[in-house]
Amino acid sequence: MGKTIAVTNQKGGVGKTTTCVNLAAALAANRKKVLVVDMDPQGNATVGCGVDRAELRASGYDMLMDNVTIRDTLLAVEPGGFQLVPANEDLTAAEVALLEERGREQRLRLQLARVKREFDFILVDCPPSLNILTVNALVAADGVLIPIQCEYYALEGLTALLNTIERVRQAANPALRIEGLLRTMYDPRNNLATQVGAQLIAHFGNQVYRTLIPRNVRLAEAPSHGLPALQYDRTSRGALAYMALASEMIRRDRQVDAPTAP
């Protein structure tokens, strides 16, 4: 059965969507079956996959409102080799409508249960705020991947996110765990970035991915072409970094699954 990973940080602009789309493409390049679920009303992951938000026949909104099943929303992202549950601004209406629904925090989990066995990884791109959409993602997830920019204010936001994860764990998803912390937009020439990175490792140890995602022009350009960086420029530093991250994640999973010697 596939692993569901919520890619989230309550601070915006840290590379959540970039990570979702490019990690999905990198995992697919490693012959993994991958699904990306866009849970952000801005629909940036959808646009980054080359999908026109205005032309959607069914979206994440329809899925969450039980108007359709998740299978009715699936789109093949041909360049990336993965599948997508797209989103547009309609998701904002779902935020309001779900407030009055019973079991509202379980909607995504129940829908993903229909297809979870068909994928190796399900990556959920969360909005940059704590709302019912983010809670749905955390309740549905097995783990949380936290992209974090190595700057002072990022550490302050991390504390709030960890508190949120703990509350969700206690209230609705006891199995939820930190999948890993990913240092993004990393510039080794910046002393503060190096210091914050060292603090993260000192506090979280092996939960911090060894892979560093650099600041890279190709990563920034790729979404405007509707392509993951791996398809836009496979030799770019950004594309190679996400390939390294995919390999690290797969290696970690193998170590977890390996039987313990008596």
Number of C-alpha atoms within 10 A of each C-alpha: 11 16 17 25 26 29 27 28 28 22 23 14 14 22 21 26 25 24 25 28 31 29 27 29 31 28 25 21 16 13 12 18 18 26 30 28 29 27 30 26 21 17 23 23 32 28 19 22 28 18 21 15 17 9 8 13 10 20 26 29 24 19 20 27 18 13 12 16 18 23 14 15 21 18 19 14 20 11 15 23 18 24 23 26 24 29 29 24 14 16 23 15 12 19 17 11 13 17 12 9 11 9 9 18 22 18 21 25 18 14 18 18 13 12 15 17 12 14 17 17 21 26 26 31 28 28 25 16 16 16 12 17 25 24 21 21 28 31 25 25 24 20 21 23 24 27 27 26 23 26 16 12 10 18 17 11 15 17 11 14 19 15 11 16 20 14 13 18 16 12 10 15 17 13 12 20 17 16 19 20 22 26 24 22 21 19 17 13 8 11 11 14 20 15 13 18 21 14 14 19 15 11 10 12 13 12 15 21 17 15 19 20 25 18 15 15 11 19 24 12 15 20 22 12 13 20 25 32 30 27 16 18 17 14 12 15 19 24 26 17 19 26 24 19 23 23 16 15 18 15 12 13 12 11 11 10 9 9 8 7 4 3
